[in-house]
Amino acid sequence: MRRVASVYLPNWPTDRLRRTAGDAAPDDAPLVVAGRVGNRRVVTAANAAAQDLGLHAGMPIATAQALVPGLVVVPADPAADAASLERLALWVMQRLSPMVAADPPDGIVLDTTGADHLQGGEAAMLEALVGRLVMSGVTARAAVADTWGAAHALARHAAAPTLVAAPGAAEVALAPLPLQALRLPPATVTGLHTLGFTRIGDLLGQPRAPLARRFGPGLWRRIDQALGVASEPIEPVRPEGLVEVRRVFAEPIAAAETIARYIGKLVLALCAQMEERGLGARRLDLFCYRIDNDLQTVRVGLARPVRDPGRLTRLLCARIEILDPGYGIEIMVLAATLAEPLEARQAASLLEEPAPDLAGLIDTLVNRVGAGAVYRIVSVPSDVPERSVRRIPALAEETGDGWPGHWPRPARLLPRPEAIETMALLPDHPPAWFSWKGVRRRVRRADGPERIFGEWWTRDVERTAVRDYFRVEDDAGERYWIYRAGDGEDLATGSQRWFLHGVFG
């Protein structure tokens, strides 16, 4: 089933201006964008500070300036807003989905069918996307549904800040939303309000002919698009200089073997173009245009730049199963949407043992289970144990960082320290016994304490935090890593409670 995500950017004009101005535009200064509606000069967008003061779109500029002395008023620039929206769509296209388009004036839309698993699922994909935008200073909300119309409506009227509508539940999800969510002209919405319709659900059970005669065919077309009865194709953005090849068929193709054969031919042509430019593909997108105007896509990612036709063909053919050819495919387009320089290298000599190359295996696993499920663990220079490791891509370069060697670390570090009961002399003695998971253990040997201070330069609450770690061994010879939160004397340094944080051996 097709899945579409819509991203709503409610403050896009002011967010764009603030990003353009950088540090010269303080966040707390009220700012509005001014445009013209007829002969009136009105507010077309307001930043969060201006909205908190009661300003909103549609308000006359003179009124806004009277309410907020010192208000910053900037002329509207719809062309610049649209150009920035196109650039944002390209940024999303290179990271999430091959089918992304601007949804002016305040959003983007992307077809995520078959692409969300590479991001850890639909919910994780939306949270990551919205999080990246918010960190960049752009207010955003997003929703995923079966159709563009449903996702557009949910992103603007239900997402907080993300929402994933269950497949096949578009009608239920849309029913409580206001009529404005259907992207209807204001005059149509006003007319429907006059007749007593306020929610989308009010229209779904009504006879079509009377409303169509009064408001035109656009009303039911929008409803059908939102419910998936009528198609609404997405015309994806394409960057300049994109490396791509195209094949138009005299007769539609549908068999998997035929599709695989033409994928091989497209890959050969694409690799020839990339070789001329000295590039290797990091991401490939295959677009299959069906005769019923539907568009099917396949995306594969690679850990390193690759120009090997056999390897690229195998990766693409392994994803044929997600293609729905319908009544047939008439056009196939293969594009390297992410390409990087790839220099020719000397092959290993006969006297040297070639280094094992895991890139092919990694690419196969990543395209099957997602990039988030294939990773390596590396050490990070941090005194706090739970922050001393992180995940990196499987083929990322070595960081060279390591853990302190003067104190051993347990082979198994618990995800979160678990509280234990103990009896110990304060302030520096190890416990005589401790109880963990209902089992009481007598401490036969102990080593410590190793005092670890909080990272006050990253978190203010850790300015005085202290942990005293002990390595202890019980009567059974099992060794544990336990600590006391605090120095044993001052409550300001910690709760003085004991925790088990790791297991040796």
N, C-alpha and C positions, 0 to 999 in steps of 0.2 A: 504494500500500500504506500502511495506517495505521502511524504511528510514534508511540510513547509514550515520554515521559521520566519517570523517577522520581528524586526528590531525597531522599537519606537524610540526616537530621540526628541523628547518634548522641548528641550531648550537648545536645539541644534544651532540656530543663528548666534545666540549669545555664547554658547560653548565654543563655537568656532572662533568668534572674535577674541575670547579670552585666551584660547590656545595660540592664536596668531600673535597677540600682544605679549604673551609670556608673563614674566614677573612685573611688567609695566601695568598690568591690569589686576588690581587686588580683588580677591574673591568676594569680599564683604561689601564692595561698592555697588549700590543699585544701578543697574544698566538696562536700558530698553532699546529695542530696534524700532525705528520709525518708518512707516510706509504710508502710501496713500490709498484710500478707498473712496473713489470719486474725488470730490474736492476736499475731503477731510483728511487730516494728517493724524494717523492713529498708531497705537502701539501694535506691532506685529509679533514681537517676542520680548520676553522679560526674563532676566536671570533670577536665580533663587532669592537673592537679597531683595530685588524689586518685588517679587511675588509675596515675600513675607510682609512687605509694607502695603500690600493691597493692590498692587498694580497687576494688570492682566491684559492679554491681547484683546484688541478692539476698543480699548479706552482711548479717548482723544489725548493727544500729546500735551495739550494745554492743561487738561485736568491732571494728568500724571505729574507735570512739573509743579503744579500748584500744591499737590499733596506731598511731594518729596522734594524739598529744596536741595539743589546740588545734584539732581538726577543726571546721570550721563545718558545722552541721547545720541545714537549712532544711526545714520541713514541705512535703510535696508539695502542689501546687495544680493538679490536672488540668484544671479549668475554665479557669484562666488560660493554661495551656499550649495548650489547644485554641483559645482565642480568639486568641492570638498566632499560632498556625499559620494560622488563617483570614485574619488580616491579611497574613501573609507570602504566602499564596496570591493574595490580591488584588493585592499588589505585583507578583508574577510575571505575573499575568494582564494587567495594564496594560502590561507591557513585552515579553512573549515570545509568548504564545499566548492565544487567546480561551477555551480549554477548560482550566482549571486547577482543581484541587480539593485540599483537604487530605486527607492520607493518614495519619490519626492512628495512633499517638501521636507519630511521629517522622519525618514526611516529607510531601511534596506530590507530586502527579502531574499531568502536563500532556500533552495531545495536541498534538504538534508537527507533525502532518501539514500540509504546505503553508505552515508558518510559519517553518521553520528557514532558508530561503533569505534571509529578511530579516535574519538575524543572521550570515550568512556561512557557513552550513552547520551540520550537527549538532555536529561537534566544537567549532567555534568558539563555538556557542551554549552548550554545556555548560561550556566553560572560562570563558566570560564570567560565566555564572550562578554557578558555584562560586567564582570569584574575587571577585565582588561580595559573596557571603555571607561568605567568609573575611575580607575587609577589614572587614566589619561585626562581626566577632567571633563568627561562627557556623560551627562545623565542619560541613562538608558533603561528600558524595560523590554522584555522579549517573551515570545510565546511560540510554541510548536503545535501545529494542528494538521489536519488532513489537507487543507486547501490554503491558498494565499489569502482569500477573503476571511476565513475563520481565524487564521493566525494574526492577520492585521487587526481584526476586531478585538481579539483577546489580549494582544499586546498593549492596546491603547485603553481598554476598559476593564481588564480583569487581572493582568499580571502584576505581581508585587514582590520583587521585580521580575520574576520569571514564572512561567506557567507551562506545563506540558499537558495538553488535552489528550485523553485516551483515544487511540485509533477507532474510528467509526462513531465517535460521540460528538461530532460537530454540532448536530441539531440541539442536543441537550445543553452543550456549552454555550451556544449562541442565544438560546431562548430568553434568558434573563437580561441580556444586554440591551442598551438603548438603540433606537433606530439610527443614530448617527454612526454607529459602528459599521453600518453597511456601505459606507462611502457613497451615500446618496447626496444629490444637490440639496442645499439648505431649503430651497422652495419646496421640494418633495417632502422633506422631513416636517416642515411647518404644516403642509397640507395634511399629512398623515396624523399629526397631533390634533389638528382640527377635527378629524373624523374619530378621534378617541384612541388611536393606536399609539402606544408609548414604548413597547418592547418588541423585539424581533419575534418573540413567541406569539405575540398578538396577530402577526401577519401569516404565520405558517399554515394555519388552518383555514384561511380565507379563500373564496373563489378568485381565480386569477383575472378573469375577463373584466369585471367592473373596475378593479384597481389599475389594470393595464390601460384601459380606455382613458382613465382620468390622469394617470401619472406617466404613461408611456411605457415602452418595453424595458427601460433601464432598471426599473424597480425589481422586476422578477429576474432579470439577468444577474443583478448583484446577489440576490438571494440564492439563485442556482449556483453561481460561482462559489459562494461561501459554503454551500452544502455539498459541492463536488458534482452536481448534476451537469453543469456546464464547465468546460475547460477554461483555464486562464494561464496560458503559458508564460514562463519567465524568460525574458531575453537577457542572457547573462552578459556582464561586462567583459571586455577583453582588453588587456594592456597592449600598448604599442610595441611592435617588434616581437610579438609572441611567435614562438616556433610551433607551427602546426601544419598538418597535412589533411587533405580532404579526399573523400571518395564518394562519387555519386553513382548509384546503381540504376541501370536501365529497368530492371525488375526488382521489386522489394525482396529482401532476404530475411529469413527467419530461423533457419536451422542453426544449431549451435556450431556444427562443423564448418558451415559456410562463414559464420561470423568469425570463428577462430582463424580461418584461412585469410580473411581480409584484414584482421588485426595484425597478422604477421606481415602482410604487405605494407600496411600503414607504418608499422614500427620500422621497417627497413628504410622507407622514405624519410621518416622523421630522424632516424639516426644519421642518415646522409646529410641532412640539413644541419644537425647539431655538430657533425664533424667539420663542416665548412666553417662554422662559427667558433669551433674549439670549446663546445659546451657539453655538459653531461646533464641528464635529467635527474632532478630530485623529486619531482612530482609529475605524474602523467594523468591527464583527463581524457577519457574517451566519451564522445557525445554521439548518440545514436538517434537520429531523427526518424520517427515513425511516419507512416503515410497518413495517420489520423492526427498529425500535428503535435503528438506527444513527444517528449524528449526524455530519453533514458541516458543515464550517465554512470560511468565507472571511474573511480579515482584510486590510484595506487601511489604510495610514497616510498622513497628509498632513503636509506641511511647516508649514502654517499652518492656523488654524481656518477651516473652510469650511462654508457653508450653501447651496451652489449645487446644486440637485437634479440638474441635467444633468451636472455634473462628477462628483458622487458616483456617479450611476448608471453613467456610463461606466467609472469605476474598478472598480466591483463587477462589471459585466458582462464586463470584460476578464479576470476570474478565474473565470468560469463553467466554463472548461475543466477546472479541478481538481476540480469537484464530481462525485461519483458518485451519481446519483439512485437507483440500484438499481431496485427495483420501484415506486418512486414516493416523492415527498415530500408529507407530509401537513400539516406545520407549518413556517412560515418565520418567524424572529425576526431583526429587525435592531436592533442596539444601538450607541449611541455610547459605547464603553467609555472613551474619553478625549475629553473636551469642555472647551473653554476659552471664556472670554467673547469675544464677537464683537460689536462695536458697528457700527451702520449708518454708512456713510461717504458723503460727498457725491461724486457721480460727477464726473469731470473735465469742465471746461467746454469749450465748442466752440472757445474761443480757445487752449486749452493742449493741447500734445501729450501724450497719456497715456503714462505711464511703462510700459515693457515689463514684462509679468508672466510670469515663468518658472515660477511655482509649479505650474501645470498640467503642464508638461513634466517638472519635477522629480518630482512625485508619480507620473507614469506610469513614469518610469525607476526610481524607488525601489521601486515595487511589482512591477516586473518583474525587476530584477536585485539588489535588496537595498539597504538603506541604507548598508552598508559600501562599496559600489561607486560611490556618487555623493557627492562631497565637494569642498571647496575647500581650497587650501593658503594658510595665512596665516603671517606672520612672528611670531616669539615673542622677547621680549627675553632673549636668552641669548648669552653670549660664545662658547660652544662651538658651532661651525657646525652639527654634525649635530643639535643640539637647538634650533636657531633657527627651525624650521618645524614646523608640525603641521597635522593635518587637522581641519576643522570641517564641520558640515552645510552643504549647498550654499546654503541661504538664511539662514544665521546672520548676525547683525549684524557689521559690521566691528569689529575689535578696536582699530584705531588704532595698534597697535604696528608698529615698523619696524626695519630693520637699520641699523647704523652707516653713515653716509654718507662718512666720511673715508677708508675703505678699501673699494675695490670688491669685490664678491663674484662668483664665477663663475656663469654662467648654468646650468651643469650641475654639481650637487654629487653626488659618488658616494655610494651608500648607505653604504659603508664605505670608509675610507681604504685605499688599496692600496699595499703596500710597493714601493719602487723602489731601484735601486742608483745611487749617486752618487759623485762625488769633489768635495769642497769643503774650503776652508780654514776652520778653526774659530777663533773661535766665531761670527763674524757674517757670513761671506761666503756668497753663494749658490753652488750647485754649478756646476762648470765643464761638467758633462754629467750626464745621468741616463738610466737604462734602464728602460723601462716596456713590459710585454707583449712582451719580447724585442727591442724596437727601441731602439737607442741614439740619444739626441738631444743635440746640442751646444747649450748655452745661449748664445744671442747677446745677449739683454738680460735684465735681472732688476731687480726692485724689492722692497725689504724690508730687514730683516725686520719683520713685524707680530707683535709678541709677544702671545699670548693665554694667560692664566692659567686654571687649572682652577677649577671652581666649588666651592671648599672648603666653602661653606655647604650644599651638597647632598650631597657625597660626601667622606668622610674621605680616600680614596685620592688625591684631587685637591688635597690641601692644598698640596703643593709642585710640582704638575705644571705644565709650561710647554710651549708650542708656539711655534716661530718660523716664520711663514708667508712665502713668497716668491711673487711673480708672475714667471714666467719665460716667455721666448719662444724657440723653437728656430729653426733655420735656415729651416724651411719657413713661418715666420710663425705657427705655432700656439702658443697661449698656455695655460699650465697653472698650477694653484694647488697648490704643493707645500709641505710643512712638515717640520721636524725636530722629533722628540719630545725635548724637553730644551733647555737653554740652551747646549749645546755645551761645557760645562765640568763640570757637576756631574751625576753619574749619578742623584742623588736626584730630579732634576727631570724625568727621562725616560730612555728607552732610547738616545737619540742616533741612532736610526734615522730614515730619511727615508721619507715617504709622499706619494703623489699623492692629492689630495682633491677636485679639481674641474677643469673645463675651461671656458675662456672662449670666447665667440663661438659 
